Amino acid sequence: MINRLLGLSWRIELSQLLALAVPLAVSQVWLIAMNVTDSVMMGRLSAESLAAGGLAGTVAFSMLIFTQGLLMALQPILAQYRGAGDLAAVPRVVAATFAMALICSVPIILSLLLVDKLLILSGTEAPLAAMALDYEKGFVWGIPAALWQMTCRYYLSALERPRIILISTLAACLGNVLFNWILIYGHFGMPAFGLRGSAYATSLSCWGMALSMTIYAARRKLLPDGILHVRLAGLGKGLAELFRIGWPIACTIIAEMGLFSVSTVLMGRFGPVPLAAHQICLGISSLTFMVPMAIGQASTVRVGFHIGAGQPYLARQAGFLSLGLGIGFMALSATGLKLFSGPVIRLYLDANDPEMESVLAIGRQMITLAALFQLFDGAQTVGSGALRGLKDTHAAMIFAMTGYWGLGLPLGVLLAFFLGAGPTGLWWGFVAGLAAVALLMSGRFAMKSSRLVAALNKT
């Protein structure tokens, strides 16, 4: 019976995965486009403005990561409740997620308003730290909106309503270009805010996304009944559930980002040329990574829904279909990177730069390794998403800590600094770490989903 159901349903499941993943992937690309727009606009002010704005943005993003992980817990929780038809529990969890977004925005805002002092303590020059603070004074107005729109994204994706996410992100990206132009340089009678104007533009774009998705959900009656009447005890229960599932997700994200951040710092020891090649290749890899990341989120929703519905065989099917999509896309991406590595890297370089050929030579070596590790990167992020659908977030966290920090970084340091591999040694560490995590994540999902199917067959 189960085999017949699987035979009939895999095409339907594939279409539902694609219907959810494709808009999410495109919206992620538009978010990156917003960051690129900010960098271009700030760079036209001055190199110092670009450096200060980039530094301030990095600090702000690092402070948002942990809360983002907590909010992501809404996806598997809500997906399982939907699958089980347990509508009574939905209002408290959704209300708790929005409450958490607002609560967490307060310490983030207070910390960012002290960013100049934090940067000076870390060795940043005082003028650059002061410029970073000026940026944060504009950006803090958008912190509540940034976390609110994240919550809306995870809520609407869990309901499998991704089109509004795509539309609102596209509108915000286009609006961000206009807001930057007006507020940085002072058009249409507005004062020229300079660097802070770019931060105001980002804040306005975040508010636009938050409001548009909230209004859409309200008008389409997608918000759960009773969300405004959740009692304090129910809110506390929802917050506890979110934190229990979410803090390992946050730690998993931090573990992976930390690997690349620390490696970037270490790459600086080899000088500006390897560092430039490293940053270019990481930027290219980050762009293609958006697709499997979206597939991973779709996997969370579809696996969670089937688990809630008591259909682990369909959950297993959704997880493996997602893995196939993620690895397949990254295989195509890796092939493209290998074939067109030179022209792609040249897009980031000034043809008159005397160091261009040196950067290109190292970059080609790194992009070859990027093509390899992308296969594992796609598998690990989709595998992590499938495990989130099972609410198995603690195992994913342990795998990430072990693979990235127990294997990837130590091996990269050993190869780069002690065994003579040089800059590419750190990238071999990426390959090893991501491969280990991909195998652990995928194996864990296969084992756990098989056990759930076996348990169902015994009943």
DRENDO-1510 file (C-alpha; in Angstrom, 1 decimal, always signed):
<recs>
REC; n; res; u; v; w
REC; 1; MET; +0.0; +0.0; +0.0 .
REC; 2; ILE; +2.8; +2.4; +1.0 .
REC; 3; ASN; +4.8; +1.6; -2.1 .
REC; 4; ARG; +1.7; +2.3; -4.3 .
REC; 5; LEU; +1.2; +5.7; -2.5 .
REC; 6; LEU; +4.8; +6.6; -3.0 .
REC; 7; GLY; +4.7; +5.7; -6.7 .
REC; 8; LEU; +1.7; +8.0; -7.2 .
REC; 9; SER; +2.9; +10.9; -5.0 .
REC; 10; TRP; +6.5; +11.6; -5.9 .
REC; 11; ARG; +5.6; +13.7; -8.9 .
REC; 12; ILE; +3.1; +15.7; -6.8 .
REC; 13; GLU; +5.7; +16.1; -4.0 .
REC; 14; LEU; +8.3; +17.2; -6.5 .
REC; 15; SER; +6.0; +19.9; -7.9 .
REC; 16; GLN; +5.1; +21.1; -4.4 .
REC; 17; LEU; +8.8; +21.3; -3.4 .
REC; 18; LEU; +9.6; +23.3; -6.5 .
REC; 19; ALA; +6.5; +25.6; -6.1 .
REC; 20; LEU; +7.8; +26.4; -2.6 .
REC; 21; ALA; +11.6; +26.4; -3.2 .
REC; 22; VAL; +11.8; +28.5; -6.4 .
REC; 23; PRO; +10.1; +31.7; -5.1 .
REC; 24; LEU; +12.1; +31.4; -1.9 .
REC; 25; ALA; +15.4; +31.1; -3.8 .
REC; 26; VAL; +14.6; +34.1; -6.0 .
REC; 27; SER; +13.7; +36.1; -3.0 .
REC; 28; GLN; +17.0; +35.2; -1.4 .
REC; 29; VAL; +18.8; +36.5; -4.5 .
REC; 30; TRP; +16.9; +39.7; -4.3 .
REC; 31; LEU; +18.0; +40.1; -0.7 .
REC; 32; ILE; +21.6; +39.8; -1.8 .
REC; 33; ALA; +20.9; +42.3; -4.5 .
REC; 34; MET; +19.9; +44.8; -1.8 .
REC; 35; ASN; +23.2; +44.3; -0.1 .
REC; 36; VAL; +25.0; +44.8; -3.4 .
REC; 37; THR; +23.0; +48.0; -4.0 .
REC; 38; ASP; +24.0; +49.4; -0.6 .
REC; 39; SER; +27.7; +48.6; -1.2 .
REC; 40; VAL; +27.7; +50.3; -4.6 .
REC; 41; MET; +25.9; +53.4; -3.3 .
REC; 42; MET; +28.2; +53.6; -0.2 .
REC; 43; GLY; +31.3; +53.1; -2.4 .
REC; 44; ARG; +30.4; +56.1; -4.5 .
REC; 45; LEU; +30.5; +58.2; -1.4 .
REC; 46; SER; +34.1; +57.2; -0.6 .
REC; 47; ALA; +36.2; +54.1; +0.1 .
REC; 48; GLU; +36.0; +55.0; +3.8 .
REC; 49; SER; +32.2; +55.0; +3.7 .
REC; 50; LEU; +32.2; +51.6; +2.0 .
REC; 51; ALA; +34.5; +50.2; +4.6 .
REC; 52; ALA; +32.6; +51.7; +7.5 .
REC; 53; GLY; +29.2; +50.7; +6.2 .
REC; 54; GLY; +30.4; +47.2; +5.4 .
REC; 55; LEU; +31.9; +46.8; +8.8 .
REC; 56; ALA; +28.7; +48.1; +10.5 .
REC; 57; GLY; +26.5; +45.8; +8.4 .
REC; 58; THR; +28.7; +42.8; +9.3 .
REC; 59; VAL; +28.4; +43.6; +13.0 .
REC; 60; ALA; +24.6; +44.1; +12.8 .
REC; 61; PHE; +24.1; +40.9; +10.8 .
REC; 62; SER; +26.2; +38.9; +13.3 .
REC; 63; MET; +23.9; +40.1; +16.1 .
REC; 64; LEU; +20.8; +39.1; +14.1 .
REC; 65; ILE; +21.9; +35.6; +13.4 .
REC; 66; PHE; +21.0; +34.0; +16.8 .
REC; 67; THR; +17.5; +35.5; +16.8 .
REC; 68; GLN; +17.1; +34.4; +13.2 .
REC; 69; GLY; +17.8; +30.8; +14.2 .
REC; 70; LEU; +15.2; +31.1; +17.0 .
REC; 71; LEU; +12.6; +32.4; +14.6 .
REC; 72; MET; +13.3; +29.7; +12.0 .
REC; 73; ALA; +11.9; +27.2; +14.5 .
REC; 74; LEU; +8.5; +28.4; +13.5 .
REC; 75; GLN; +8.7; +26.5; +10.2 .
REC; 76; PRO; +8.9; +22.9; +11.5 .
REC; 77; ILE; +6.6; +23.6; +14.5 .
REC; 78; LEU; +3.9; +25.1; +12.4 .
REC; 79; ALA; +4.3; +22.6; +9.5 .
REC; 80; GLN; +3.8; +19.7; +11.9 .
REC; 81; TYR; +0.8; +21.3; +13.5 .
REC; 82; ARG; -0.7; +21.9; +10.1 .
REC; 83; GLY; -0.1; +18.2; +9.1 .
REC; 84; ALA; -1.7; +17.0; +12.4 .
REC; 85; GLY; -4.6; +19.4; +12.0 .
REC; 86; ASP; -3.9; +20.8; +15.5 .
REC; 87; LEU; -5.1; +24.3; +15.0 .
REC; 88; ALA; -5.5; +25.0; +18.7 .
REC; 89; ALA; -1.8; +25.2; +19.3 .
REC; 90; VAL; -1.0; +27.5; +16.3 .
REC; 91; PRO; -2.1; +30.9; +17.8 .
REC; 92; ARG; +0.3; +30.6; +20.8 .
REC; 93; VAL; +3.3; +29.6; +18.7 .
REC; 94; VAL; +2.7; +32.3; +16.1 .
REC; 95; ALA; +2.1; +35.0; +18.7 .
REC; 96; ALA; +5.2; +33.8; +20.6 .
REC; 97; THR; +7.3; +34.1; +17.4 .
REC; 98; PHE; +6.3; +37.7; +16.7 .
REC; 99; ALA; +6.8; +38.5; +20.4 .
REC; 100; MET; +10.2; +37.0; +20.3 .
REC; 101; ALA; +11.1; +39.1; +17.3 .
REC; 102; LEU; +10.2; +42.3; +19.1 .
REC; 103; ILE; +11.8; +41.3; +22.4 .
REC; 104; CYS; +15.1; +40.3; +20.8 .
REC; 105; SER; +15.2; +43.6; +18.9 .
REC; 106; VAL; +15.8; +45.6; +22.1 .
REC; 107; PRO; +19.2; +44.2; +23.1 .
REC; 108; ILE; +20.4; +44.3; +19.5 .
REC; 109; ILE; +19.5; +48.0; +19.2 .
REC; 110; LEU; +21.2; +48.8; +22.5 .
REC; 111; SER; +24.3; +46.9; +21.4 .
REC; 112; LEU; +24.5; +48.6; +18.0 .
REC; 113; LEU; +24.3; +52.0; +19.5 .
REC; 114; LEU; +27.6; +51.1; +21.3 .
REC; 115; VAL; +29.2; +49.8; +18.2 .
REC; 116; ASP; +31.9; +52.4; +18.1 .
REC; 117; LYS; +33.2; +51.5; +21.6 .
REC; 118; LEU; +33.1; +47.8; +20.7 .
REC; 119; LEU; +35.0; +48.3; +17.5 .
REC; 120; ILE; +37.7; +50.5; +19.2 .
REC; 121; LEU; +38.2; +47.7; +21.8 .
REC; 122; SER; +38.7; +45.3; +18.9 .
REC; 123; GLY; +41.4; +47.5; +17.4 .
REC; 124; THR; +39.4; +49.5; +14.8 .
REC; 125; GLU; +40.6; +53.1; +14.3 .
REC; 126; ALA; +38.4; +55.7; +16.0 .
REC; 127; PRO; +37.4; +57.6; +12.8 .
REC; 128; LEU; +36.2; +54.4; +11.1 .
REC; 129; ALA; +34.4; +53.3; +14.3 .
REC; 130; ALA; +32.7; +56.7; +14.4 .
REC; 131; MET; +31.5; +56.3; +10.8 .
REC; 132; ALA; +30.2; +52.8; +11.6 .
REC; 133; LEU; +28.2; +54.2; +14.6 .
REC; 134; ASP; +26.7; +56.9; +12.2 .
REC; 135; TYR; +25.5; +54.0; +10.0 .
REC; 136; GLU; +24.0; +52.1; +12.9 .
REC; 137; LYS; +22.1; +55.1; +14.1 .
REC; 138; GLY; +20.1; +54.8; +10.9 .
REC; 139; PHE; +20.0; +51.0; +10.8 .
REC; 140; VAL; +18.6; +50.5; +14.3 .
REC; 141; TRP; +15.3; +52.0; +13.2 .
REC; 142; GLY; +14.9; +48.9; +11.0 .
REC; 143; ILE; +15.9; +46.2; +13.5 .
REC; 144; PRO; +12.3; +45.4; +14.7 .
REC; 145; ALA; +11.1; +45.4; +11.1 .
REC; 146; ALA; +14.0; +43.1; +10.0 .
REC; 147; LEU; +13.1; +40.5; +12.6 .
REC; 148; TRP; +9.3; +41.0; +12.0 .
REC; 149; GLN; +9.7; +40.4; +8.2 .
REC; 150; MET; +11.8; +37.3; +9.0 .
REC; 151; THR; +9.0; +36.0; +11.1 .
REC; 152; CYS; +6.5; +36.7; +8.3 .
REC; 153; ARG; +8.8; +34.8; +5.9 .
REC; 154; TYR; +9.0; +31.7; +8.0 .
REC; 155; TYR; +5.2; +31.9; +8.8 .
REC; 156; LEU; +4.1; +32.3; +5.2 .
REC; 157; SER; +6.6; +29.7; +3.9 .
REC; 158; ALA; +5.3; +27.2; +6.5 .
REC; 159; LEU; +1.8; +27.9; +5.1 .
REC; 160; GLU; +3.3; +27.3; +1.6 .
REC; 161; ARG; +2.5; +30.9; +0.5 .
REC; 162; PRO; +5.9; +31.9; -1.0 .
REC; 163; ARG; +4.7; +34.3; -3.8 .
REC; 164; ILE; +4.0; +37.2; -1.5 .
REC; 165; ILE; +7.5; +36.7; -0.1 .
REC; 166; LEU; +9.0; +37.0; -3.6 .
REC; 167; ILE; +6.9; +40.0; -4.5 .
REC; 168; SER; +7.5; +41.9; -1.3 .
REC; 169; THR; +11.3; +41.2; -1.6 .
REC; 170; LEU; +11.4; +42.4; -5.2 .
REC; 171; ALA; +9.5; +45.6; -4.3 .
REC; 172; ALA; +11.8; +46.2; -1.3 .
REC; 173; CYS; +14.9; +45.7; -3.5 .
REC; 174; LEU; +13.7; +48.2; -6.1 .
REC; 175; GLY; +12.6; +50.6; -3.3 .
REC; 176; ASN; +16.0; +50.3; -1.7 .
REC; 177; VAL; +17.7; +51.6; -4.9 .
REC; 178; LEU; +15.4; +54.7; -4.9 .
REC; 179; PHE; +15.7; +55.3; -1.1 .
REC; 180; ASN; +19.5; +55.1; -1.3 .
REC; 181; TRP; +19.6; +57.6; -4.1 .
REC; 182; ILE; +17.2; +60.0; -2.3 .
REC; 183; LEU; +18.6; +59.7; +1.2 .
REC; 184; ILE; +22.3; +59.4; +0.6 .
REC; 185; TYR; +22.6; +62.3; -1.9 .
REC; 186; GLY; +19.6; +64.4; -0.9 .
REC; 187; HIS; +17.0; +64.4; -3.8 .
REC; 188; PHE; +13.4; +65.5; -3.9 .
REC; 189; GLY; +14.0; +68.1; -1.2 .
REC; 190; MET; +15.4; +65.6; +1.3 .
REC; 191; PRO; +18.7; +66.3; +3.2 .
REC; 192; ALA; +21.8; +64.5; +2.1 .
REC; 193; PHE; +22.3; +62.0; +5.0 .
REC; 194; GLY; +25.4; +60.5; +3.4 .
REC; 195; LEU; +26.4; +57.1; +4.9 .
REC; 196; ARG; +23.5; +57.1; +7.4 .
REC; 197; GLY; +21.1; +57.6; +4.4 .
REC; 198; SER; +22.0; +54.1; +3.2 .
REC; 199; ALA; +21.1; +52.7; +6.6 .
REC; 200; TYR; +17.8; +54.6; +6.5 .
REC; 201; ALA; +17.1; +53.1; +3.1 .
REC; 202; THR; +17.6; +49.6; +4.3 .
REC; 203; SER; +15.4; +50.3; +7.3 .
REC; 204; LEU; +12.6; +51.6; +5.1 .
REC; 205; SER; +12.9; +48.5; +2.9 .
REC; 206; CYS; +12.6; +46.2; +5.9 .
REC; 207; TRP; +9.5; +48.0; +7.1 .
REC; 208; GLY; +8.1; +47.7; +3.6 .
REC; 209; MET; +8.6; +44.0; +3.6 .
REC; 210; ALA; +7.2; +43.6; +7.1 .
REC; 211; LEU; +4.1; +45.6; +6.5 .
REC; 212; SER; +3.3; +44.2; +3.1 .
REC; 213; MET; +3.5; +40.6; +4.3 .
REC; 214; THR; +1.5; +41.3; +7.5 .
REC; 215; ILE; -1.2; +43.1; +5.5 .
REC; 216; TYR; -1.4; +40.3; +3.0 .
REC; 217; ALA; -1.7; +37.7; +5.8 .
REC; 218; ALA; -4.4; +39.7; +7.5 .
REC; 219; ARG; -6.4; +40.4; +4.3 .
REC; 220; ARG; -6.2; +36.8; +3.2 .
REC; 221; LYS; -7.3; +35.7; +6.7 .
REC; 222; LEU; -4.1; +33.6; +7.1 .
REC; 223; LEU; -3.4; +34.8; +10.6 .
REC; 224; PRO; -4.7; +32.2; +13.1 .
REC; 225; ASP; -7.9; +33.0; +15.0 .
REC; 226; GLY; -7.2; +34.1; +18.5 .
REC; 227; ILE; -3.6; +35.3; +17.9 .
REC; 228; LEU; -4.4; +38.6; +19.7 .
REC; 229; HIS; -6.0; +36.9; +22.7 .
REC; 230; VAL; -3.2; +34.5; +23.6 .
REC; 231; ARG; -2.8; +34.5; +27.4 .
REC; 232; LEU; +0.5; +35.0; +29.1 .
REC; 233; ALA; +0.8; +31.3; +30.0 .
REC; 234; GLY; +0.2; +30.3; +26.4 .
REC; 235; LEU; +2.7; +32.8; +25.2 .
REC; 236; GLY; +5.3; +31.5; +27.6 .
REC; 237; LYS; +4.6; +27.9; +26.4 .
REC; 238; GLY; +5.1; +29.0; +22.8 .
REC; 239; LEU; +8.3; +30.9; +23.6 .
REC; 240; ALA; +9.7; +27.8; +25.4 .
REC; 241; GLU; +8.8; +25.6; +22.4 .
REC; 242; LEU; +10.5; +28.0; +20.0 .
REC; 243; PHE; +13.6; +28.2; +22.1 .
REC; 244; ARG; +13.9; +24.5; +22.5 .
REC; 245; ILE; +13.8; +23.9; +18.8 .
REC; 246; GLY; +15.4; +27.1; +17.7 .
REC; 247; TRP; +18.6; +27.5; +19.7 .
REC; 248; PRO; +20.3; +24.5; +18.1 .
REC; 249; ILE; +19.4; +26.0; +14.7 .
REC; 250; ALA; +21.0; +29.3; +15.7 .
REC; 251; CYS; +24.2; +27.5; +16.8 .
REC; 252; THR; +24.3; +25.5; +13.6 .
REC; 253; ILE; +24.2; +28.7; +11.5 .
REC; 254; ILE; +26.8; +30.3; +13.7 .
REC; 255; ALA; +29.1; +27.3; +13.4 .
REC; 256; GLU; +29.1; +27.4; +9.6 .
REC; 257; MET; +29.4; +31.2; +9.3 .
REC; 258; GLY; +32.1; +31.1; +11.9 .
REC; 259; LEU; +34.2; +28.7; +9.9 .
REC; 260; PHE; +34.2; +31.0; +6.9 .
REC; 261; SER; +34.7; +34.2; +9.0 .
REC; 262; VAL; +37.7; +32.7; +10.9 .
REC; 263; SER; +39.1; +31.4; +7.6 .
REC; 264; THR; +38.9; +34.9; +6.1 .
REC; 265; VAL; +40.9; +36.3; +9.0 .
REC; 266; LEU; +43.5; +33.6; +8.6 .
REC; 267; MET; +43.6; +34.1; +4.9 .
REC; 268; GLY; +44.7; +37.7; +5.6 .
REC; 269; ARG; +48.1; +36.3; +6.8 .
REC; 270; PHE; +49.0; +35.4; +3.2 .
REC; 271; GLY; +48.6; +39.0; +2.0 .
REC; 272; PRO; +46.1; +41.0; +0.0 .
REC; 273; VAL; +46.2; +39.0; -3.2 .
REC; 274; PRO; +45.1; +35.6; -1.7 .
REC; 275; LEU; +42.6; +37.5; +0.5 .
REC; 276; ALA; +41.1; +39.2; -2.5 .
REC; 277; ALA; +40.8; +35.9; -4.4 .
REC; 278; HIS; +39.3; +34.3; -1.3 .
REC; 279; GLN; +36.6; +36.9; -0.9 .
REC; 280; ILE; +35.7; +36.8; -4.6 .
REC; 281; CYS; +35.3; +33.0; -4.6 .
REC; 282; LEU; +33.3; +33.1; -1.4 .
REC; 283; GLY; +31.0; +35.8; -2.8 .
REC; 284; ILE; +30.4; +33.7; -5.9 .
REC; 285; SER; +29.8; +30.6; -3.8 .
REC; 286; SER; +27.4; +32.5; -1.5 .
REC; 287; LEU; +25.2; +33.5; -4.4 .
REC; 288; THR; +24.7; +29.9; -5.7 .
REC; 289; PHE; +24.2; +28.7; -2.2 .
REC; 290; MET; +20.9; +30.6; -2.1 .
REC; 291; VAL; +19.2; +27.9; -4.1 .
REC; 292; PRO; +19.9; +24.9; -1.9 .
REC; 293; MET; +19.2; +27.0; +1.1 .
REC; 294; ALA; +15.7; +27.7; -0.2 .
REC; 295; ILE; +15.3; +24.0; -1.0 .
REC; 296; GLY; +16.3; +23.2; +2.6 .
REC; 297; GLN; +13.6; +25.5; +3.9 .
REC; 298; ALA; +11.1; +23.9; +1.5 .
REC; 299; SER; +12.2; +20.5; +2.8 .
REC; 300; THR; +11.6; +21.6; +6.4 .
REC; 301; VAL; +8.0; +22.5; +5.6 .
REC; 302; ARG; +7.2; +19.4; +3.5 .
REC; 303; VAL; +8.9; +16.9; +5.8 .
REC; 304; GLY; +7.3; +18.6; +8.9 .
REC; 305; PHE; +3.9; +18.5; +7.3 .
REC; 306; HIS; +4.0; +14.8; +6.5 .
REC; 307; ILE; +5.4; +14.0; +10.0 .
REC; 308; GLY; +2.5; +15.9; +11.6 .
REC; 309; ALA; +0.1; +14.0; +9.3 .
REC; 310; GLY; +1.5; +10.7; +10.5 .
REC; 311; GLN; +3.0; +9.8; +7.1 .
REC; 312; PRO; +6.7; +9.3; +7.7 .
REC; 313; TYR; +7.1; +7.5; +4.4 .
REC; 314; LEU; +6.0; +10.7; +2.6 .
REC; 315; ALA; +8.3; +12.7; +4.8 .
REC; 316; ARG; +11.2; +10.4; +3.9 .
REC; 317; GLN; +10.3; +10.8; +0.2 .
REC; 318; ALA; +10.2; +14.6; +0.5 .
REC; 319; GLY; +13.5; +14.7; +2.2 .
REC; 320; PHE; +15.3; +12.6; -0.4 .
REC; 321; LEU; +13.7; +14.5; -3.3 .
REC; 322; SER; +15.0; +17.7; -1.7 .
REC; 323; LEU; +18.5; +16.2; -1.4 .
REC; 324; GLY; +18.4; +15.2; -5.0 .
REC; 325; LEU; +17.3; +18.7; -6.1 .
REC; 326; GLY; +19.9; +20.4; -3.9 .
REC; 327; ILE; +22.8; +18.2; -5.1 .
REC; 328; GLY; +21.6; +18.3; -8.7 .
REC; 329; PHE; +21.5; +22.1; -8.7 .
REC; 330; MET; +24.9; +22.4; -7.1 .
REC; 331; ALA; +26.4; +19.9; -9.6 .
REC; 332; LEU; +25.2; +22.2; -12.4 .
REC; 333; SER; +26.6; +25.2; -10.6 .
REC; 334; ALA; +29.9; +23.5; -10.0 .
REC; 335; THR; +30.2; +22.6; -13.7 .
REC; 336; GLY; +29.5; +26.2; -14.6 .
REC; 337; LEU; +32.0; +27.6; -12.2 .
REC; 338; LYS; +34.7; +25.3; -13.5 .
REC; 339; LEU; +34.0; +26.0; -17.1 .
REC; 340; PHE; +33.7; +29.8; -16.7 .
REC; 341; SER; +36.0; +30.5; -13.7 .
REC; 342; GLY; +38.2; +33.0; -15.5 .
REC; 343; PRO; +35.4; +35.3; -16.9 .
REC; 344; VAL; +33.4; +35.1; -13.6 .
REC; 345; ILE; +36.4; +36.1; -11.5 .
REC; 346; ARG; +37.4; +38.9; -13.9 .
REC; 347; LEU; +34.0; +40.5; -13.2 .
REC; 348; TYR; +35.2; +41.4; -9.8 .
REC; 349; LEU; +38.6; +42.9; -10.9 .
REC; 350; ASP; +39.8; +46.1; -12.5 .
REC; 351; ALA; +41.5; +45.3; -15.8 .
REC; 352; ASN; +44.1; +47.9; -15.0 .
REC; 353; ASP; +44.9; +46.4; -11.6 .
REC; 354; PRO; +48.6; +45.2; -11.7 .
REC; 355; GLU; +47.7; +42.4; -9.3 .
REC; 356; MET; +44.9; +41.1; -11.5 .
REC; 357; GLU; +46.7; +38.1; -13.0 .
REC; 358; SER; +48.0; +37.0; -9.6 .
REC; 359; VAL; +44.5; +37.2; -8.1 .
REC; 360; LEU; +43.1; +35.3; -11.1 .
REC; 361; ALA; +45.7; +32.5; -10.8 .
REC; 362; ILE; +44.9; +31.9; -7.1 .
REC; 363; GLY; +41.2; +32.4; -7.7 .
REC; 364; ARG; +41.1; +29.7; -10.3 .
REC; 365; GLN; +42.6; +27.2; -7.8 .
REC; 366; MET; +40.1; +28.2; -5.2 .
REC; 367; ILE; +37.1; +28.1; -7.6 .
REC; 368; THR; +38.0; +24.5; -8.5 .
REC; 369; LEU; +37.8; +23.6; -4.8 .
REC; 370; ALA; +34.6; +25.7; -4.6 .
REC; 371; ALA; +33.1; +23.6; -7.3 .
REC; 372; LEU; +33.9; +20.5; -5.2 .
REC; 373; PHE; +32.7; +21.8; -1.9 .
REC; 374; GLN; +29.5; +23.2; -3.3 .
REC; 375; LEU; +28.2; +19.6; -3.9 .
REC; 376; PHE; +28.6; +18.9; -0.1 .
REC; 377; ASP; +27.4; +22.4; +0.8 .
REC; 378; GLY; +24.1; +21.7; -1.0 .
REC; 379; ALA; +23.7; +18.3; +0.6 .
REC; 380; GLN; +24.4; +19.6; +4.1 .
REC; 381; THR; +22.0; +22.6; +4.0 .
REC; 382; VAL; +19.2; +20.5; +2.5 .
REC; 383; GLY; +19.9; +17.7; +5.0 .
REC; 384; SER; +19.8; +20.1; +7.8 .
REC; 385; GLY; +16.5; +21.4; +6.6 .
REC; 386; ALA; +15.1; +17.9; +6.4 .
REC; 387; LEU; +16.2; +17.2; +10.0 .
REC; 388; ARG; +14.5; +20.5; +11.1 .
REC; 389; GLY; +11.3; +19.0; +9.6 .
REC; 390; LEU; +11.7; +16.1; +12.0 .
REC; 391; LYS; +12.5; +18.7; +14.8 .
REC; 392; ASP; +15.9; +16.9; +15.1 .
REC; 393; THR; +17.9; +20.1; +15.5 .
REC; 394; HIS; +20.2; +19.1; +18.3 .
REC; 395; ALA; +21.9; +16.4; +16.2 .
REC; 396; ALA; +22.4; +18.9; +13.3 .
REC; 397; MET; +24.1; +21.3; +15.7 .
REC; 398; ILE; +26.4; +18.6; +17.0 .
REC; 399; PHE; +27.3; +17.5; +13.4 .
REC; 400; ALA; +28.0; +21.2; +12.4 .
REC; 401; MET; +30.3; +21.8; +15.5 .
REC; 402; THR; +32.1; +18.5; +14.9 .
REC; 403; GLY; +32.5; +18.8; +11.1 .
REC; 404; TYR; +33.4; +22.5; +10.9 .
REC; 405; TRP; +35.4; +23.1; +14.0 .
REC; 406; GLY; +36.6; +19.6; +14.8 .
REC; 407; LEU; +37.7; +18.7; +11.3 .
REC; 408; GLY; +37.4; +21.5; +8.7 .
REC; 409; LEU; +39.1; +24.4; +10.4 .
REC; 410; PRO; +41.9; +22.3; +12.1 .
REC; 411; LEU; +42.7; +20.5; +8.8 .
REC; 412; GLY; +42.7; +23.7; +6.8 .
REC; 413; VAL; +45.1; +25.3; +9.3 .
REC; 414; LEU; +47.3; +22.2; +9.2 .
REC; 415; LEU; +47.5; +22.2; +5.4 .
REC; 416; ALA; +47.8; +25.9; +5.0 .
REC; 417; PHE; +50.4; +26.8; +7.6 .
REC; 418; PHE; +52.2; +23.6; +8.5 .
REC; 419; LEU; +52.2; +21.4; +5.5 .
REC; 420; GLY; +52.9; +24.0; +2.8 .
REC; 421; ALA; +49.6; +24.0; +1.0 .
REC; 422; GLY; +49.3; +27.8; +1.4 .
REC; 423; PRO; +46.0; +29.6; +0.8 .
REC; 424; THR; +44.3; +26.6; -0.9 .
REC; 425; GLY; +44.9; +24.6; +2.2 .
REC; 426; LEU; +42.2; +26.5; +4.0 .
REC; 427; TRP; +39.8; +25.7; +1.1 .
REC; 428; TRP; +40.7; +22.0; +1.4 .
REC; 429; GLY; +39.5; +22.4; +5.0 .
REC; 430; PHE; +36.2; +23.7; +3.7 .
REC; 431; VAL; +35.8; +20.6; +1.5 .
REC; 432; ALA; +36.6; +18.2; +4.3 .
REC; 433; GLY; +34.3; +19.9; +6.8 .
REC; 434; LEU; +31.4; +20.3; +4.5 .
REC; 435; ALA; +31.7; +16.7; +3.2 .
REC; 436; ALA; +31.7; +15.4; +6.8 .
REC; 437; VAL; +28.7; +17.5; +7.8 .
REC; 438; ALA; +26.8; +16.5; +4.6 .
REC; 439; LEU; +27.3; +12.8; +5.2 .
REC; 440; LEU; +26.3; +13.1; +8.8 .
REC; 441; MET; +23.2; +15.2; +8.1 .
REC; 442; SER; +22.0; +13.0; +5.2 .
REC; 443; GLY; +22.8; +9.7; +7.1 .
REC; 444; ARG; +21.0; +10.9; +10.2 .
REC; 445; PHE; +17.9; +11.8; +8.1 .
REC; 446; ALA; +18.0; +8.4; +6.3 .
REC; 447; MET; +18.3; +6.5; +9.6 .
REC; 448; LYS; +15.7; +8.5; +11.6 .
REC; 449; SER; +13.1; +8.5; +8.8 .
REC; 450; SER; +13.6; +4.8; +8.3 .
REC; 451; ARG; +12.9; +4.2; +11.9 .
REC; 452; LEU; +9.8; +6.2; +11.8 .
REC; 453; VAL; +8.6; +4.3; +8.7 .
REC; 454; ALA; +9.4; +1.0; +10.4 .
REC; 455; ALA; +7.6; +2.0; +13.6 .
REC; 456; LEU; +4.5; +2.8; +11.5 .
REC; 457; ASN; +4.6; -0.5; +9.7 .
REC; 458; LYS; +4.6; -2.4; +13.0 .
REC; 459; THR; +1.4; -0.7; +14.1 .
</recs>
